[in-house]
Amino acid sequence: ATTAHTIAEDELREVAEATHGFVGADLSSLLSNAGLQAVTRACPTLGKRSAKKAASEPAGADSGSLSVQLTYADVLAAMRTAKP
């Protein structure tokens, strides 16, 4: 699957250098967390809804669709807690 992003080639190189020693599972976790950062940034009220309410709503219950792009800032935020 592809993910829409605004990360430049030089920023990708910086991420690659900063994640030296990470294995595939570490990178997967890092990018999953970065994706969560992007969704939270795009829809800040999402985190304020109760998990019970969100789970009880049918898929697509929110008005409109959400367009999210992963940014370098999302990856940097996720890297603060990432460990190989």
All heavy atoms as a GROMACS GRO file, in nm:
protein
  594
    1ALA      N    1   0.085  -0.119   0.000
    1ALA     CA    2   0.000   0.000   0.000
    1ALA      C    3   0.088   0.124   0.000
    1ALA      O    4   0.198   0.122   0.054
    1ALA     CB    5  -0.091   0.000   0.122
    2THR      N    6   0.040   0.227  -0.060
    2THR     CA    7   0.114   0.353  -0.060
    2THR      C    8   0.042   0.451   0.031
    2THR      O    9  -0.079   0.444   0.051
    2THR     CB   10   0.125   0.413  -0.201
    2THR    OG1   11  -0.006   0.433  -0.251
    2THR    CG2   12   0.202   0.321  -0.294
    3THR      N   13   0.119   0.541   0.087
    3THR     CA   14   0.067   0.642   0.177
    3THR      C   15   0.101   0.778   0.122
    3THR      O   16   0.217   0.804   0.085
    3THR     CB   17   0.128   0.627   0.318
    3THR    OG1   18   0.097   0.496   0.367
    3THR    CG2   19   0.074   0.730   0.413
    4ALA      N   20   0.002   0.866   0.117
    4ALA     CA   21   0.029   1.004   0.073
    4ALA      C   22   0.120   1.070   0.176
    4ALA      O   23   0.098   1.058   0.296
    4ALA     CB   24  -0.102   1.080   0.060
    5HIS      N   25   0.223   1.134   0.126
    5HIS     CA   26   0.316   1.202   0.218
    5HIS      C   27   0.377   1.324   0.150
    5HIS      O   28   0.368   1.341   0.029
    5HIS     CB   29   0.427   1.106   0.264
    5HIS     CG   30   0.521   1.066   0.155
    5HIS    ND1   31   0.629   1.141   0.118
    5HIS    CD2   32   0.521   0.957   0.074
    5HIS    CE1   33   0.694   1.080   0.021
    5HIS    NE2   34   0.629   0.968  -0.009
    6THR      N   35   0.434   1.408   0.234
    6THR     CA   36   0.501   1.528   0.185
    6THR      C   37   0.649   1.526   0.225
    6THR      O   38   0.713   1.630   0.234
    6THR     CB   39   0.435   1.655   0.242
    6THR    OG1   40   0.446   1.652   0.385
    6THR    CG2   41   0.290   1.664   0.201
    7ILE      N   42   0.704   1.408   0.247
    7ILE     CA   43   0.841   1.394   0.296
    7ILE      C   44   0.937   1.401   0.178
    7ILE      O   45   0.924   1.324   0.081
    7ILE     CB   46   0.858   1.263   0.373
    7ILE    CG1   47   0.757   1.258   0.488
    7ILE    CG2   48   1.000   1.250   0.426
    7ILE    CD1   49   0.749   1.125   0.558
    8ALA      N   50   1.032   1.493   0.185
    8ALA     CA   51   1.130   1.512   0.077
    8ALA      C   52   1.238   1.404   0.083
    8ALA      O   53   1.259   1.341   0.186
    8ALA     CB   54   1.194   1.650   0.090
    9GLU      N   55   1.306   1.387  -0.027
    9GLU     CA   56   1.412   1.285  -0.038
    9GLU      C   57   1.520   1.304   0.069
    9GLU      O   58   1.565   1.207   0.131
    9GLU     CB   59   1.473   1.291  -0.178
    9GLU     CG   60   1.556   1.172  -0.214
    9GLU     CD   61   1.474   1.046  -0.240
    9GLU    OE1   62   1.359   1.056  -0.284
    9GLU    OE2   63   1.527   0.938  -0.213
   10ASP      N   64   1.563   1.427   0.092
   10ASP     CA   65   1.668   1.451   0.193
   10ASP      C   66   1.617   1.420   0.334
   10ASP      O   67   1.692   1.374   0.420
   10ASP     CB   68   1.723   1.593   0.184
   10ASP     CG   69   1.617   1.701   0.205
   10ASP    OD1   70   1.502   1.682   0.160
   10ASP    OD2   71   1.650   1.804   0.267
   11GLU      N   72   1.489   1.443   0.359
   11GLU     CA   73   1.430   1.410   0.489
   11GLU      C   74   1.426   1.258   0.508
   11GLU      O   75   1.452   1.209   0.618
   11GLU     CB   76   1.291   1.471   0.502
   11GLU     CG   77   1.292   1.622   0.505
   11GLU     CD   78   1.155   1.685   0.490
   11GLU    OE1   79   1.064   1.622   0.431
   11GLU    OE2   80   1.138   1.799   0.538
   12LEU      N   81   1.396   1.185   0.400
   12LEU     CA   82   1.397   1.039   0.407
   12LEU      C   83   1.537   0.988   0.440
   12LEU      O   84   1.553   0.893   0.517
   12LEU     CB   85   1.348   0.978   0.276
   12LEU     CG   86   1.199   0.986   0.250
   12LEU    CD1   87   1.166   0.933   0.110
   12LEU    CD2   88   1.120   0.910   0.355
   13ARG      N   89   1.639   1.052   0.384
   13ARG     CA   90   1.777   1.013   0.414
   13ARG      C   91   1.807   1.035   0.562
   13ARG      O   92   1.873   0.953   0.626
   13ARG     CB   93   1.875   1.092   0.328
   13ARG     CG   94   1.890   1.039   0.189
   13ARG     CD   95   2.009   1.106   0.118
   13ARG     NE   96   1.999   1.096  -0.025
   13ARG     CZ   97   1.923   1.170  -0.105
   13ARG    NH1   98   1.847   1.264  -0.054
   13ARG    NH2   99   1.921   1.153  -0.234
   14GLU      N  100   1.760   1.147   0.618
   14GLU     CA  101   1.781   1.176   0.760
   14GLU      C  102   1.713   1.070   0.847
   14GLU      O  103   1.770   1.026   0.946
   14GLU     CB  104   1.729   1.315   0.795
   14GLU     CG  105   1.812   1.428   0.738
   14GLU     CD  106   1.755   1.564   0.769
   14GLU    OE1  107   1.686   1.579   0.871
   14GLU    OE2  108   1.779   1.656   0.689
   15VAL      N  109   1.592   1.031   0.810
   15VAL     CA  110   1.521   0.926   0.885
   15VAL      C  111   1.600   0.796   0.876
   15VAL      O  112   1.617   0.725   0.976
   15VAL     CB  113   1.377   0.908   0.833
   15VAL    CG1  114   1.312   0.786   0.896
   15VAL    CG2  115   1.294   1.032   0.861
   16ALA      N  116   1.650   0.764   0.756
   16ALA     CA  117   1.727   0.640   0.738
   16ALA      C  118   1.852   0.641   0.826
   16ALA      O  119   1.884   0.540   0.890
   16ALA     CB  120   1.765   0.624   0.591
   17GLU      N  121   1.920   0.754   0.833
   17GLU     CA  122   2.040   0.764   0.918
   17GLU      C  123   2.004   0.752   1.065
   17GLU      O  124   2.075   0.688   1.143
   17GLU     CB  125   2.113   0.895   0.890
   17GLU     CG  126   2.180   0.899   0.755
   17GLU     CD  127   2.242   1.036   0.724
   17GLU    OE1  128   2.254   1.120   0.815
   17GLU    OE2  129   2.277   1.056   0.606
   18ALA      N  130   1.894   0.814   1.106
   18ALA     CA  131   1.853   0.815   1.246
   18ALA      C  132   1.800   0.679   1.292
   18ALA      O  133   1.794   0.652   1.412
   18ALA     CB  134   1.748   0.922   1.270
   19THR      N  135   1.762   0.595   1.198
   19THR     CA  136   1.704   0.465   1.234
   19THR      C  137   1.800   0.350   1.205
   19THR      O  138   1.758   0.234   1.198
   19THR     CB  139   1.570   0.442   1.162
   19THR    OG1  140   1.590   0.453   1.021
   19THR    CG2  141   1.465   0.542   1.208
   20HIS      N  142   1.928   0.382   1.192
   20HIS     CA  143   2.028   0.277   1.172
   20HIS      C  144   2.020   0.180   1.290
   20HIS      O  145   2.015   0.221   1.405
   20HIS     CB  146   2.168   0.338   1.164
   20HIS     CG  147   2.274   0.235   1.146
   20HIS    ND1  148   2.296   0.173   1.025
   20HIS    CD2  149   2.363   0.182   1.233
   20HIS    CE1  150   2.394   0.086   1.039
   20HIS    NE2  151   2.437   0.090   1.163
   21GLY      N  152   2.013   0.052   1.261
   21GLY     CA  153   2.002  -0.049   1.366
   21GLY      C  154   1.860  -0.095   1.391
   21GLY      O  155   1.837  -0.190   1.464
   22PHE      N  156   1.763  -0.026   1.332
   22PHE     CA  157   1.624  -0.067   1.345
   22PHE      C  158   1.601  -0.189   1.255
   22PHE      O  159   1.655  -0.195   1.145
   22PHE     CB  160   1.528   0.044   1.301
   22PHE     CG  161   1.506   0.153   1.404
   22PHE    CD1  162   1.610   0.207   1.478
   22PHE    CD2  163   1.378   0.203   1.425
   22PHE    CE1  164   1.588   0.307   1.569
   22PHE    CE2  165   1.355   0.304   1.517
   22PHE     CZ  166   1.460   0.356   1.590
   23VAL      N  167   1.520  -0.283   1.301
   23VAL     CA  168   1.481  -0.396   1.217
   23VAL      C  169   1.345  -0.363   1.157
   23VAL      O  170   1.284  -0.260   1.190
   23VAL     CB  171   1.476  -0.528   1.297
   23VAL    CG1  172   1.616  -0.564   1.346
   23VAL    CG2  173   1.378  -0.522   1.410
   24GLY      N  174   1.295  -0.449   1.070
   24GLY     CA  175   1.168  -0.424   1.002
   24GLY      C  176   1.053  -0.393   1.096
   24GLY      O  177   0.974  -0.303   1.072
   25ALA      N  178   1.042  -0.469   1.206
   25ALA     CA  179   0.933  -0.447   1.302
   25ALA      C  180   0.946  -0.309   1.367
   25ALA      O  181   0.844  -0.243   1.393
   25ALA     CB  182   0.932  -0.556   1.408
   26ASP      N  183   1.069  -0.265   1.394
   26ASP     CA  184   1.091  -0.132   1.453
   26ASP      C  185   1.044  -0.023   1.356
   26ASP      O  186   0.979   0.074   1.396
   26ASP     CB  187   1.240  -0.109   1.484
   26ASP     CG  188   1.297  -0.210   1.582
   26ASP    OD1  189   1.223  -0.258   1.670
   26ASP    OD2  190   1.418  -0.240   1.568
   27LEU      N  191   1.080  -0.038   1.230
   27LEU     CA  192   1.041   0.061   1.128
   27LEU      C  193   0.890   0.061   1.108
   27LEU      O  194   0.828   0.168   1.094
   27LEU     CB  195   1.112   0.033   0.996
   27LEU     CG  196   1.264   0.053   1.000
   27LEU    CD1  197   1.327   0.002   0.871
   27LEU    CD2  198   1.299   0.198   1.025
   28SER      N  199   0.831  -0.058   1.109
   28SER     CA  200   0.686  -0.068   1.096
   28SER      C  201   0.615   0.004   1.211
   28SER      O  202   0.519   0.079   1.190
   28SER     CB  203   0.645  -0.215   1.091
   28SER     OG  204   0.504  -0.227   1.083
   29SER      N  205   0.664  -0.017   1.332
   29SER     CA  206   0.607   0.048   1.449
   29SER      C  207   0.625   0.200   1.441
   29SER      O  208   0.532   0.276   1.470
   29SER     CB  209   0.673  -0.006   1.576
   29SER     OG  210   0.625   0.062   1.690
   30LEU      N  211   0.743   0.243   1.400
   30LEU     CA  212   0.772   0.386   1.386
   30LEU      C  213   0.674   0.452   1.290
   30LEU      O  214   0.613   0.555   1.321
   30LEU     CB  215   0.915   0.408   1.337
   30LEU     CG  216   0.951   0.550   1.295
   30LEU    CD1  217   0.953   0.642   1.416
   30LEU    CD2  218   1.082   0.554   1.222
   31LEU      N  219   0.655   0.389   1.174
   31LEU     CA  220   0.568   0.450   1.073
   31LEU      C  221   0.420   0.438   1.110
   31LEU      O  222   0.341   0.525   1.076
   31LEU     CB  223   0.598   0.392   0.936
   31LEU     CG  224   0.738   0.432   0.885
   31LEU    CD1  225   0.766   0.365   0.753
   31LEU    CD2  226   0.752   0.582   0.874
   32SER      N  227   0.384   0.334   1.182
   32SER     CA  228   0.245   0.324   1.232
   32SER      C  229   0.217   0.439   1.329
   32SER      O  230   0.112   0.503   1.323
   32SER     CB  231   0.222   0.191   1.302
   32SER     OG  232   0.221   0.086   1.210
   33ASN      N  233   0.314   0.464   1.418
   33ASN     CA  234   0.298   0.575   1.513
   33ASN      C  235   0.298   0.710   1.442
   33ASN      O  236   0.224   0.800   1.479
   33ASN     CB  237   0.406   0.570   1.620
   33ASN     CG  238   0.383   0.458   1.719
   33ASN    OD1  239   0.270   0.416   1.742
   33ASN    ND2  240   0.490   0.407   1.777
   34ALA      N  241   0.380   0.723   1.338
   34ALA     CA  242   0.380   0.846   1.260
   34ALA      C  243   0.244   0.865   1.192
   34ALA      O  244   0.191   0.977   1.185
   34ALA     CB  245   0.492   0.844   1.157
   35GLY      N  246   0.187   0.756   1.143
   35GLY     CA  247   0.054   0.762   1.082
   35GLY      C  248  -0.052   0.806   1.182
   35GLY      O  249  -0.141   0.886   1.150
   36LEU      N  250  -0.042   0.756   1.304
   36LEU     CA  251  -0.135   0.798   1.409
   36LEU      C  252  -0.118   0.947   1.440
   36LEU      O  253  -0.216   1.018   1.464
   36LEU     CB  254  -0.115   0.716   1.535
   36LEU     CG  255  -0.160   0.570   1.526
   36LEU    CD1  256  -0.120   0.494   1.652
   36LEU    CD2  257  -0.310   0.562   1.505
   37GLN      N  258   0.006   0.994   1.437
   37GLN     CA  259   0.032   1.137   1.456
   37GLN      C  260  -0.038   1.218   1.347
   37GLN      O  261  -0.100   1.321   1.374
   37GLN     CB  262   0.183   1.166   1.450
   37GLN     CG  263   0.262   1.118   1.566
   37GLN     CD  264   0.244   1.206   1.688
   37GLN    OE1  265   0.210   1.323   1.680
   37GLN    NE2  266   0.264   1.146   1.803
   38ALA      N  267  -0.029   1.170   1.224
   38ALA     CA  268  -0.090   1.240   1.111
   38ALA      C  269  -0.241   1.245   1.124
   38ALA      O  270  -0.304   1.349   1.100
   38ALA     CB  271  -0.050   1.173   0.979
   39VAL      N  272  -0.301   1.133   1.164
   39VAL     CA  273  -0.447   1.130   1.180
   39VAL      C  274  -0.489   1.222   1.294
   39VAL      O  275  -0.586   1.298   1.281
   39VAL     CB  276  -0.496   0.985   1.206
   39VAL    CG1  277  -0.642   0.983   1.247
   39VAL    CG2  278  -0.474   0.901   1.081
   40THR      N  279  -0.416   1.220   1.405
   40THR     CA  280  -0.447   1.307   1.518
   40THR      C  281  -0.435   1.453   1.478
   40THR      O  282  -0.517   1.536   1.517
   40THR     CB  283  -0.354   1.276   1.636
   40THR    OG1  284  -0.371   1.139   1.672
   40THR    CG2  285  -0.385   1.363   1.756
   41ARG      N  286  -0.334   1.485   1.398
   41ARG     CA  287  -0.315   1.623   1.352
   41ARG      C  288  -0.430   1.664   1.260
   41ARG      O  289  -0.483   1.774   1.269
   41ARG     CB  290  -0.181   1.634   1.278
   41ARG     CG  291  -0.153   1.769   1.215
   41ARG     CD  292  -0.020   1.773   1.142
   41ARG     NE  293   0.015   1.656   1.067
   41ARG     CZ  294  -0.037   1.624   0.947
   41ARG    NH1  295  -0.128   1.700   0.892
   41ARG    NH2  296   0.003   1.515   0.883
   42ALA      N  297  -0.470   1.573   1.173
   42ALA     CA  298  -0.576   1.605   1.076
   42ALA      C  299  -0.714   1.611   1.139
   42ALA      O  300  -0.802   1.680   1.090
   42ALA     CB  301  -0.575   1.502   0.963
   43CYS      N  302  -0.732   1.539   1.247
   43CYS     CA  303  -0.863   1.533   1.312
   43CYS      C  304  -0.843   1.538   1.464
   43CYS      O  305  -0.854   1.436   1.532
   43CYS     CB  306  -0.935   1.406   1.271
   43CYS     SG  307  -1.104   1.398   1.331
   44PRO      N  308  -0.812   1.656   1.519
   44PRO     CA  309  -0.780   1.667   1.661
   44PRO      C  310  -0.893   1.624   1.755
   44PRO      O  311  -0.868   1.584   1.866
   44PRO     CB  312  -0.745   1.814   1.681
   44PRO     CG  313  -0.790   1.884   1.559
   44PRO     CD  314  -0.806   1.783   1.451
   45THR      N  315  -1.017   1.629   1.710
   45THR     CA  316  -1.127   1.589   1.798
   45THR      C  317  -1.139   1.438   1.809
   45THR      O  318  -1.207   1.388   1.898
   45THR     CB  319  -1.261   1.646   1.748
   45THR    OG1  320  -1.285   1.598   1.617
   45THR    CG2  321  -1.260   1.797   1.749
   46LEU      N  322  -1.070   1.364   1.724
   46LEU     CA  323  -1.076   1.219   1.727
   46LEU      C  324  -1.030   1.164   1.862
   46LEU      O  325  -1.092   1.075   1.918
   46LEU     CB  326  -0.990   1.160   1.615
   46LEU     CG  327  -0.999   1.009   1.595
   46LEU    CD1  328  -1.139   0.970   1.553
   46LEU    CD2  329  -0.899   0.965   1.492
   47GLY      N  330  -0.923   1.220   1.916
   47GLY     CA  331  -0.872   1.174   2.044
   47GLY      C  332  -0.962   1.208   2.160
   47GLY      O  333  -0.951   1.150   2.268
   48LYS      N  334  -1.055   1.300   2.143
   48LYS     CA  335  -1.144   1.342   2.250
   48LYS      C  336  -1.270   1.256   2.261
   48LYS      O  337  -1.339   1.260   2.360
   48LYS     CB  338  -1.182   1.488   2.233
   48LYS     CG  339  -1.062   1.580   2.244
   48LYS     CD  340  -1.098   1.724   2.221
   48LYS     CE  341  -0.973   1.810   2.226
   48LYS     NZ  342  -0.999   1.946   2.197
   49ARG      N  343  -1.299   1.179   2.155
   49ARG     CA  344  -1.417   1.092   2.159
   49ARG      C  345  -1.385   0.971   2.242
   49ARG      O  346  -1.273   0.924   2.246
   49ARG     CB  347  -1.453   1.047   2.017
   49ARG     CG  348  -1.504   1.158   1.934
   49ARG     CD  349  -1.551   1.116   1.797
   49ARG     NE  350  -1.547   0.973   1.771
   49ARG     CZ  351  -1.540   0.922   1.650
   49ARG    NH1  352  -1.535   1.000   1.546
   49ARG    NH2  353  -1.539   0.793   1.631
   50SER      N  354  -1.483   0.919   2.309
   50SER     CA  355  -1.460   0.798   2.389
   50SER      C  356  -1.441   0.679   2.296
   50SER      O  357  -1.501   0.671   2.190
   50SER     CB  358  -1.578   0.772   2.483
   50SER     OG  359  -1.690   0.725   2.411
   51ALA      N  360  -1.357   0.587   2.339
   51ALA     CA  361  -1.331   0.467   2.258
   51ALA      C  362  -1.460   0.387   2.243
   51ALA      O  363  -1.486   0.328   2.138
   51ALA     CB  364  -1.222   0.384   2.323
   52LYS      N  365  -1.541   0.383   2.348
   52LYS     CA  366  -1.666   0.307   2.343
   52LYS      C  367  -1.759   0.365   2.236
   52LYS      O  368  -1.818   0.292   2.157
   52LYS     CB  369  -1.733   0.310   2.479
   52LYS     CG  370  -1.856   0.224   2.489
   52LYS     CD  371  -1.909   0.224   2.631
   52LYS     CE  372  -2.032   0.137   2.642
   52LYS     NZ  373  -2.086   0.134   2.777
   53LYS      N  374  -1.770   0.498   2.231
   53LYS     CA  375  -1.856   0.562   2.132
   53LYS      C  376  -1.803   0.538   1.992
   53LYS      O  377  -1.878   0.504   1.900
   53LYS     CB  378  -1.867   0.711   2.160
   53LYS     CG  379  -1.958   0.783   2.059
   53LYS     CD  380  -1.969   0.929   2.089
   53LYS     CE  381  -2.057   0.995   1.983
   53LYS     NZ  382  -2.064   1.137   1.993
   54ALA      N  383  -1.672   0.553   1.974
   54ALA     CA  384  -1.612   0.534   1.842
   54ALA      C  385  -1.632   0.391   1.794
   54ALA      O  386  -1.659   0.366   1.677
   54ALA     CB  387  -1.465   0.569   1.846
   55ALA      N  388  -1.620   0.295   1.886
   55ALA     CA  389  -1.635   0.155   1.848
   55ALA      C  390  -1.778   0.121   1.812
   55ALA      O  391  -1.803   0.030   1.732
   55ALA     CB  392  -1.587   0.066   1.962
   56SER      N  393  -1.874   0.193   1.868
   56SER     CA  394  -2.014   0.161   1.842
   56SER      C  395  -2.067   0.225   1.714
   56SER      O  396  -2.173   0.189   1.667
   56SER     CB  397  -2.102   0.206   1.961
   56SER     OG  398  -2.103   0.347   1.970
   57GLU      N  399  -1.992   0.320   1.658
   57GLU     CA  400  -2.035   0.387   1.536
   57GLU      C  401  -1.999   0.303   1.415
   57GLU      O  402  -1.892   0.244   1.410
   57GLU     CB  403  -1.968   0.524   1.523
   57GLU     CG  404  -2.012   0.622   1.629
   57GLU     CD  405  -1.936   0.753   1.621
   57GLU    OE1  406  -1.841   0.764   1.540
   57GLU    OE2  407  -1.970   0.844   1.696
   58PRO      N  408  -2.086   0.298   1.315
   58PRO     CA  409  -2.050   0.226   1.193
   58PRO      C  410  -1.935   0.296   1.121
   58PRO      O  411  -1.914   0.415   1.138
   58PRO     CB  412  -2.178   0.231   1.109
   58PRO     CG  413  -2.259   0.341   1.166
   58PRO     CD  414  -2.218   0.358   1.310
   59ALA      N  415  -1.860   0.220   1.045
   59ALA     CA  416  -1.749   0.278   0.968
   59ALA      C  417  -1.802   0.389   0.879
   59ALA      O  418  -1.906   0.376   0.817
   59ALA     CB  419  -1.683   0.170   0.883
   60GLY      N  420  -1.730   0.500   0.875
   60GLY     CA  421  -1.770   0.612   0.791
   60GLY      C  422  -1.881   0.695   0.852
   60GLY      O  423  -1.945   0.773   0.784
   61ALA      N  424  -1.902   0.681   0.984
   61ALA     CA  425  -2.011   0.754   1.049
   61ALA      C  426  -1.983   0.904   1.059
   61ALA      O  427  -2.074   0.983   1.072
   61ALA     CB  428  -2.036   0.698   1.189
   62ASP      N  429  -1.856   0.941   1.054
   62ASP     CA  430  -1.822   1.083   1.059
   62ASP      C  431  -1.867   1.150   0.930
   62ASP      O  432  -1.873   1.087   0.825
   62ASP     CB  433  -1.671   1.103   1.075
   62ASP     CG  434  -1.623   1.065   1.213
   62ASP    OD1  435  -1.692   1.095   1.311
   62ASP    OD2  436  -1.516   1.003   1.219
   63SER      N  437  -1.897   1.278   0.938
   63SER     CA  438  -1.939   1.349   0.817
   63SER      C  439  -1.818   1.374   0.728
   63SER      O  440  -1.717   1.425   0.772
   63SER     CB  441  -2.005   1.482   0.854
   63SER     OG  442  -1.914   1.563   0.926
   64GLY      N  443  -1.827   1.334   0.604
   64GLY     CA  444  -1.719   1.356   0.508
   64GLY      C  445  -1.608   1.254   0.527
   64GLY      O  446  -1.607   1.175   0.619
   65SER      N  447  -1.513   1.259   0.436
   65SER     CA  448  -1.399   1.169   0.449
   65SER      C  449  -1.277   1.249   0.492
   65SER      O  450  -1.270   1.369   0.472
   65SER     CB  451  -1.374   1.098   0.316
   65SER     OG  452  -1.342   1.194   0.217
   66LEU      N  453  -1.184   1.180   0.549
   66LEU     CA  454  -1.065   1.244   0.603
   66LEU      C  455  -0.949   1.221   0.508
   66LEU      O  456  -0.919   1.108   0.471
   66LEU     CB  457  -1.035   1.183   0.741
   66LEU     CG  458  -0.919   1.238   0.818
   66LEU    CD1  459  -0.944   1.385   0.852
   66LEU    CD2  460  -0.900   1.159   0.947
   67SER      N  461  -0.885   1.328   0.465
   67SER     CA  462  -0.768   1.318   0.380
   67SER      C  463  -0.646   1.351   0.464
   67SER      O  464  -0.636   1.460   0.520
   67SER     CB  465  -0.780   1.416   0.263
   67SER     OG  466  -0.663   1.412   0.186
   68VAL      N  467  -0.555   1.254   0.475
   68VAL     CA  468  -0.439   1.270   0.563
   68VAL      C  469  -0.313   1.249   0.483
   68VAL      O  470  -0.304   1.155   0.405
   68VAL     CB  471  -0.445   1.167   0.679
   68VAL    CG1  472  -0.324   1.180   0.768
   68VAL    CG2  473  -0.572   1.182   0.759
   69GLN      N  474  -0.214   1.336   0.504
   69GLN     CA  475  -0.083   1.318   0.444
   69GLN      C  476   0.020   1.310   0.556
   69GLN      O  477   0.020   1.392   0.647
   69GLN     CB  478  -0.047   1.433   0.351
   69GLN     CG  479  -0.117   1.426   0.218
   69GLN     CD  480  -0.050   1.515   0.115
   69GLN    OE1  481   0.011   1.615   0.148
   69GLN    NE2  482  -0.062   1.477  -0.010
   70LEU      N  483   0.106   1.212   0.547
   70LEU     CA  484   0.214   1.194   0.642
   70LEU      C  485   0.319   1.301   0.616
   70LEU      O  486   0.357   1.326   0.501
   70LEU     CB  487   0.274   1.055   0.625
   70LEU     CG  488   0.375   1.011   0.728
   70LEU    CD1  489   0.306   0.992   0.863
   70LEU    CD2  490   0.440   0.881   0.685
   71THR      N  491   0.365   1.368   0.722
   71THR     CA  492   0.467   1.471   0.708
   71THR      C  493   0.594   1.431   0.782
   71THR      O  494   0.593   1.340   0.866
   71THR     CB  495   0.419   1.606   0.764
   71THR    OG1  496   0.403   1.593   0.905
   71THR    CG2  497   0.288   1.651   0.700
   72TYR      N  498   0.701   1.499   0.752
   72TYR     CA  499   0.828   1.477   0.821
   72TYR      C  500   0.811   1.504   0.970
   72TYR      O  501   0.865   1.431   1.053
   72TYR     CB  502   0.933   1.569   0.758
   72TYR     CG  503   1.072   1.552   0.814
   72TYR    CD1  504   1.136   1.429   0.814
   72TYR    CD2  505   1.142   1.661   0.864
   72TYR    CE1  506   1.264   1.413   0.863
   72TYR    CE2  507   1.271   1.647   0.913
   72TYR     CZ  508   1.332   1.523   0.913
   72TYR     OH  509   1.458   1.509   0.961
   73ALA      N  510   0.732   1.604   1.006
   73ALA     CA  511   0.707   1.635   1.147
   73ALA      C  512   0.638   1.518   1.217
   73ALA      O  513   0.667   1.490   1.334
   73ALA     CB  514   0.623   1.762   1.159
   74ASP      N  515   0.549   1.448   1.148
   74ASP     CA  516   0.483   1.330   1.205
   74ASP      C  517   0.586   1.222   1.236
   74ASP      O  518   0.583   1.159   1.342
   74ASP     CB  519   0.378   1.273   1.109
   74ASP     CG  520   0.264   1.370   1.081
   74ASP    OD1  521   0.223   1.443   1.173
   74ASP    OD2  522   0.216   1.370   0.966
   75VAL      N  523   0.679   1.201   1.143
   75VAL     CA  524   0.782   1.100   1.163
   75VAL      C  525   0.874   1.140   1.278
   75VAL      O  526   0.908   1.058   1.364
   75VAL     CB  527   0.862   1.076   1.033
   75VAL    CG1  528   0.976   0.976   1.056
   75VAL    CG2  529   0.770   1.025   0.922
   76LEU      N  530   0.913   1.268   1.283
   76LEU     CA  531   0.999   1.315   1.392
   76LEU      C  532   0.931   1.298   1.527
   76LEU      O  533   0.995   1.257   1.625
   76LEU     CB  534   1.038   1.462   1.371
   76LEU     CG  535   1.132   1.491   1.256
   76LEU    CD1  536   1.159   1.641   1.246
   76LEU    CD2  537   1.262   1.414   1.272
   77ALA      N  538   0.803   1.327   1.534
   77ALA     CA  539   0.729   1.311   1.660
   77ALA      C  540   0.728   1.164   1.701
   77ALA      O  541   0.746   1.132   1.820
   77ALA     CB  542   0.587   1.364   1.644
   78ALA      N  543   0.709   1.074   1.607
   78ALA     CA  544   0.708   0.932   1.637
   78ALA      C  545   0.847   0.883   1.678
   78ALA      O  546   0.861   0.793   1.762
   78ALA     CB  547   0.657   0.852   1.518
   79MET      N  548   0.951   0.944   1.623
   79MET     CA  549   1.089   0.903   1.655
   79MET      C  550   1.128   0.936   1.798
   79MET      O  551   1.218   0.874   1.853
   79MET     CB  552   1.186   0.967   1.555
   79MET     CG  553   1.179   0.902   1.419
   79MET     SD  554   1.290   0.978   1.297
   79MET     CE  555   1.448   0.934   1.366
   80ARG      N  556   1.058   1.031   1.861
   80ARG     CA  557   1.092   1.067   1.999
   80ARG      C  558   1.078   0.949   2.095
   80ARG      O  559   1.148   0.943   2.196
   80ARG     CB  560   1.005   1.184   2.045
   80ARG     CG  561   1.040   1.313   1.980
   80ARG     CD  562   0.963   1.430   2.040
   80ARG     NE  563   0.960   1.537   1.943
   80ARG     CZ  564   0.851   1.591   1.895
   80ARG    NH1  565   0.733   1.554   1.936
   80ARG    NH2  566   0.859   1.687   1.805
   81THR      N  567   0.987   0.858   2.062
   81THR     CA  568   0.964   0.744   2.150
   81THR      C  569   1.006   0.611   2.089
   81THR      O  570   0.995   0.507   2.154
   81THR     CB  571   0.814   0.735   2.188
   81THR    OG1  572   0.737   0.723   2.070
   81THR    CG2  573   0.771   0.858   2.267
   82ALA      N  574   1.056   0.612   1.966
   82ALA     CA  575   1.096   0.489   1.898
   82ALA      C  576   1.229   0.439   1.950
   82ALA      O  577   1.322   0.518   1.972
   82ALA     CB  578   1.104   0.513   1.748
   83LYS      N  579   1.235   0.309   1.970
   83LYS     CA  580   1.361   0.246   2.014
   83LYS      C  581   1.381   0.118   1.935
   83LYS      O  582   1.288   0.044   1.913
   83LYS     CB  583   1.352   0.213   2.164
   83LYS     CG  584   1.341   0.334   2.251
   83LYS     CD  585   1.332   0.297   2.396
   83LYS     CE  586   1.314   0.424   2.477
   83LYS     NZ  587   1.272   0.399   2.612
   84PRO      N  588   1.506   0.096   1.892
   84PRO     CA  589   1.533  -0.029   1.818
   84PRO      C  590   1.533  -0.150   1.912
   84PRO      O  591   1.544  -0.140   2.028
   84PRO     CB  592   1.671  -0.006   1.758
   84PRO     CG  593   1.733   0.102   1.836
   84PRO     CD  594   1.623   0.180   1.898
   0.00000   0.00000   0.00000
